[in-house]
Amino acid sequence: VTFFATPFDKSSADFLEEVGQDVYKIASFDVTNLPLLAHVAKKGKPVILSTGMSSVEEVDEAVQTILPHNKELMVLHCVSIYPSAEDKLNLRTIPFFQERYHPLPIGYSGHEQDYMPTLAAISLGAKVVERHITLDKAMPGPDHATVSIDPKEFSAMVAGARRIEKALGVARSEVLPEEMPTRNKHSKSIVSTVRIPAGTAITASMVMCKSPGYG
């Protein structure tokens, strides 16, 4: 597990640099903190930018502040409501960000109570997901019972993500070899419905389409 933390000010970022942090996370409430964004970007480490409670124009400005100093930037779609109702998640923002900030990778920071929307985000192209995890949802604190998933749920989420990655595959343009037996059996061939003497001009009324599909 790679350790990293979220600095809220320049001195915290400098401390994290001293202890050898390899990646920086920027919290949603610092999207408009442009001096901090530039300070972190100049450290030359990958930056993960969360975008909750921010307008598109503010995210644009944040991205434009970071990129001149650091091209290793990932933008996370995020809704900063704890927990987030499903009708507030607006996951279509993920492909919107993919087009707007291409070629930057786009991810998802989720605060829903389970992990189904997180899997939906992955199916929409999220390259990384961020979720709160707790060992016990009954523990005191604002996150444990509201937006956190436990280790069993986290494991199931990861397993679901791996399944989705397999299922997404690649854009397909050819018939798969495994499809050919079914194609041969059930697709159609053109066959005659009447005896057709040699030299006859064939018309539509003389033929029809029937299985199997190999002629």
Secondary structure by P-SEA (a helix, b strand, c coil): cbbbbbbccaaaaaaaaaacccbbbbccccccaaaaaaaaaacccbbbbbbccccaaaaaaaaaaccccccbbbbbbccccccccccccccaaaaaaaaaaccbbbbbbbcccccaaaaaaaaacccbbbbbbbccccccccccccccccaaaaaaaaaaaaaaaaaaccccccccccaaaaaaccbbbbbbccccccccccccccccccccccc
